Amino acid sequence: MDFIKGKTPKILLIGFIVIGLTGGIVLFQTLKRPVPSFTGQLPESFTFFDLGANSRFDSQMRDILKNRLGSDSIAYRGTLDLIGTDSAFFHTHFKRLHALHVALNSPPGERVEHNIVKLTYRYSWRQDSPFKYVDLIFSNHTGLPLVFNILMTREGSGILDALIQKYGPPIDIVDDGSSEKIQYWEREQDILIVSVGTDRLGNLEYRVRIYFVNSLSMLLETEKEETRLREEKIRRAADRAF
């Protein structure tokens, strides 16, 4: 009993240390933990190879796409450019997309990387396919698609007829600053844009861009919450230091 009595203060001290460390770990994990992944359903809008607003990226999807589009390259973080060099065009015709682009790439002029998955296909044409270049970008928070970029050769000329048959008549955009013919559809806030132009050799090219605006908005809100948690963690650390 005397032996136990002598050890009691040490045992209590160790217990308090363990409890304190455990509490610190729990607090750190709470602040570090990302916003819970979205498990609901978004409104369906547009599809590419049956991939739509609620399709979630996984290894099985990647295997299926390899069979259809050939070998790919994959990146798990990267920038997210919604407008390219067409800032004035998007500001005029697609104000919400322009606003999302600005918000996702703030502060301006800095390289802002996002927690995304980007699949790129450059050799689909080797499989007698009209696809010259394909980019499929997904959120790594939810697995849901964000942006699809598809560039097709002149063999893709039937794309407009197929889209009209599926989604109805498009809206034509008259833009004096562009040499391309541009049409778009909007469904459930998501946007599909088709532009017809020429490459440097004068051959026709068809570019299809699908913007899953609902998922892009979710990504923006998730990143805002992550920033808030990170700033709160820094503030707590400063409070403990002083």
QUITA-V699400 format. One record per residue. N is the residue number from 1. SS is DSSP state (@ for helix, = for strand, . for the rest). BURIAL is + if it has 24 or more other C-alpha atoms within 12 Angstrom, else -. D_FIRST is the distance of its C-alpha to the first C-alpha in whole Angstrom. Layout:
# QUITA-V699400
n: [N & N]
ss: [SS & SS]
burial: [BURIAL & BURIAL]
d_first: [D_FIRST & D_FIRST]
This chain:
# QUITA-V699400
n: [1 & 2 & 3 & 4 & 5 & 6 & 7 & 8 & 9 & 10 & 11 & 12 & 13 & 14 & 15 & 16 & 17 & 18 & 19 & 20 & 21 & 22 & 23 & 24 & 25 & 26 & 27 & 28 & 29 & 30 & 31 & 32 & 33 & 34 & 35 & 36 & 37 & 38 & 39 & 40 & 41 & 42 & 43 & 44 & 45 & 46 & 47 & 48 & 49 & 50 & 51 & 52 & 53 & 54 & 55 & 56 & 57 & 58 & 59 & 60 & 61 & 62 & 63 & 64 & 65 & 66 & 67 & 68 & 69 & 70 & 71 & 72 & 73 & 74 & 75 & 76 & 77 & 78 & 79 & 80 & 81 & 82 & 83 & 84 & 85 & 86 & 87 & 88 & 89 & 90 & 91 & 92 & 93 & 94 & 95 & 96 & 97 & 98 & 99 & 100 & 101 & 102 & 103 & 104 & 105 & 106 & 107 & 108 & 109 & 110 & 111 & 112 & 113 & 114 & 115 & 116 & 117 & 118 & 119 & 120 & 121 & 122 & 123 & 124 & 125 & 126 & 127 & 128 & 129 & 130 & 131 & 132 & 133 & 134 & 135 & 136 & 137 & 138 & 139 & 140 & 141 & 142 & 143 & 144 & 145 & 146 & 147 & 148 & 149 & 150 & 151 & 152 & 153 & 154 & 155 & 156 & 157 & 158 & 159 & 160 & 161 & 162 & 163 & 164 & 165 & 166 & 167 & 168 & 169 & 170 & 171 & 172 & 173 & 174 & 175 & 176 & 177 & 178 & 179 & 180 & 181 & 182 & 183 & 184 & 185 & 186 & 187 & 188 & 189 & 190 & 191 & 192 & 193 & 194 & 195 & 196 & 197 & 198 & 199 & 200 & 201 & 202 & 203 & 204 & 205 & 206 & 207 & 208 & 209 & 210 & 211 & 212 & 213 & 214 & 215 & 216 & 217 & 218 & 219 & 220 & 221 & 222 & 223 & 224 & 225 & 226 & 227 & 228 & 229 & 230 & 231 & 232 & 233 & 234 & 235 & 236 & 237 & 238 & 239 & 240 & 241 & 242]
ss: [. & @ & @ & @ & @ & @ & @ & @ & @ & @ & @ & @ & @ & @ & @ & @ & @ & @ & @ & @ & @ & @ & @ & @ & @ & @ & @ & @ & @ & @ & @ & @ & . & . & . & . & . & . & . & . & . & . & . & . & . & . & . & = & . & . & = & . & . & . & . & = & . & . & @ & @ & @ & @ & @ & @ & @ & @ & @ & @ & @ & . & . & . & = & = & = & . & . & = & . & . & . & . & . & . & . & . & @ & @ & @ & @ & @ & @ & @ & . & @ & @ & @ & @ & @ & @ & @ & @ & @ & @ & . & . & . & . & . & . & . & . & . & = & . & = & = & = & = & = & = & . & . & @ & @ & @ & @ & . & . & . & = & = & = & = & = & = & = & = & = & . & . & . & . & = & = & = & = & = & = & = & = & = & . & @ & @ & @ & . & . & @ & @ & @ & @ & @ & @ & @ & @ & @ & . & . & . & = & = & = & . & . & . & . & . & . & . & = & = & = & = & = & = & = & . & . & = & = & = & = & = & = & = & = & = & . & . & . & . & . & = & = & = & = & = & = & = & = & . & @ & @ & @ & @ & @ & @ & @ & @ & @ & @ & @ & @ & @ & @ & @ & @ & @ & @ & @ & @ & @ & @ & @ & @ & @ & @ & @ & @ & @ & .]
burial: [- & - & - & - & - & - & - & - & - & - & - & - & - & - & - & - & - & - & - & - & - & - & - & - & - & - & - & - & - & - & + & - & - & + & + & - & - & - & - & - & - & + & - & + & + & + & + & + & - & - & + & + & + & + & + & + & + & - & - & - & - & + & - & - & + & + & - & + & + & + & - & + & - & - & - & - & - & - & - & + & + & + & + & - & - & - & - & - & - & + & - & - & + & + & - & + & + & + & + & + & + & + & - & + & + & - & - & - & - & - & - & - & - & + & + & + & + & + & + & + & + & + & + & + & - & - & - & - & - & + & + & + & + & + & + & + & + & + & + & + & + & + & + & + & + & + & + & + & + & + & + & + & + & + & - & + & + & - & + & + & - & - & + & - & - & - & - & - & - & + & - & - & + & - & - & - & - & - & - & - & + & + & + & + & + & + & + & - & + & + & + & + & + & + & + & + & + & - & - & - & - & - & - & - & + & + & + & + & + & + & + & + & + & + & + & + & + & + & + & + & - & + & + & - & - & + & - & - & - & - & - & - & - & - & - & - & - & - & - & - & - & -]
d_first: [0 & 4 & 5 & 5 & 6 & 9 & 10 & 10 & 14 & 15 & 14 & 16 & 19 & 19 & 20 & 22 & 24 & 24 & 26 & 28 & 29 & 30 & 32 & 34 & 35 & 36 & 38 & 40 & 40 & 42 & 44 & 45 & 46 & 49 & 51 & 51 & 54 & 57 & 57 & 60 & 63 & 66 & 70 & 72 & 74 & 76 & 75 & 75 & 75 & 74 & 71 & 71 & 68 & 66 & 66 & 62 & 62 & 60 & 61 & 63 & 66 & 66 & 67 & 70 & 71 & 71 & 74 & 76 & 76 & 75 & 72 & 70 & 68 & 65 & 63 & 60 & 60 & 64 & 66 & 68 & 71 & 73 & 76 & 77 & 80 & 81 & 80 & 83 & 84 & 80 & 80 & 83 & 83 & 79 & 78 & 74 & 74 & 75 & 72 & 70 & 71 & 70 & 67 & 66 & 67 & 66 & 66 & 69 & 70 & 67 & 66 & 64 & 62 & 61 & 58 & 61 & 62 & 66 & 68 & 71 & 74 & 77 & 79 & 79 & 83 & 83 & 82 & 86 & 84 & 85 & 82 & 82 & 79 & 76 & 73 & 70 & 67 & 64 & 61 & 58 & 56 & 58 & 60 & 63 & 66 & 67 & 71 & 73 & 76 & 78 & 81 & 84 & 87 & 91 & 90 & 88 & 91 & 90 & 87 & 88 & 90 & 87 & 85 & 88 & 88 & 84 & 84 & 87 & 89 & 87 & 88 & 90 & 89 & 92 & 91 & 94 & 91 & 90 & 93 & 91 & 91 & 88 & 87 & 84 & 82 & 79 & 77 & 74 & 74 & 74 & 77 & 79 & 81 & 84 & 86 & 89 & 90 & 91 & 90 & 91 & 94 & 95 & 93 & 92 & 88 & 86 & 83 & 81 & 78 & 75 & 73 & 70 & 70 & 67 & 65 & 66 & 65 & 62 & 61 & 62 & 60 & 57 & 57 & 57 & 54 & 53 & 54 & 53 & 49 & 49 & 51 & 48 & 45 & 47 & 47 & 43 & 43 & 45 & 43 & 40 & 42 & 43]
